[in-house]
């Protein structure tokens, strides 16, 4: 499914994938079968996550980059909630993906992490996009893990989108966005896993409206070097 969308930072099409990996409440076997790329053998013994879910915890999964326990899930339904890889030309989406995607058994939690490999483009990006705003006001902290040693991932951005000014019986307005620097929260491209704890108040201070969220998580950057790789895992949200 291809949607036309004017991204604030990049003029790019968005390619949607019908992949709903990591929506089960237990470990299970995640379904990443429609992702781009090849799968490597999976280590069947899951690691101990840095902050394992305990019964009674309030923890939100946004439908991707997370497989284990949670109290709530906003699933990827490929209609109003999607995971997109940004493309250069929406008329040639499959040919102009800004990154390719596979899975890796090198992970923080669950069975797999998501491995992104950059294509030969002037930018890269992708993430979770909501066509209708969702209220995230009760959730106060984002957690996510990254791992890379490659030059392209020395600097990149985490973006959160929000909506203002929707009129009755009108199409949804283009979302606005704010950007956060993963390095501020302890990330570095040293080839090790870095598990980040990001107060959502930091995004709110930049103007993000959690009551009208249109994306809880987008990653991207430029320029990029073809073949550079980053792993992403353990994305979830908690309440104070």
Buried (B, 14 or more C-beta within 10 A) or exposed (E): EBBEBEBEBBEBBBBBBEBBBBBBEEBBEBBBEEBBBEBEEBEEEBBEBEBEBEEEBBBBBBBBBBBBBBBEBBEBEBEEBBBBBBBBEBEEBEEBBBBBBBBBBBBBBBBBBBBBBBBEBEBBBBBBBBBEBBEBEEBBBBBBBBBBBBEBBBEBBBBBBBBEEEEEEEEEEEBBBBBBEBBEBEBBBEEEBBBBEBBBEBBBEEEBBBEBBBBBBBBBBBEBEEEBBBBBBBBBBBEE
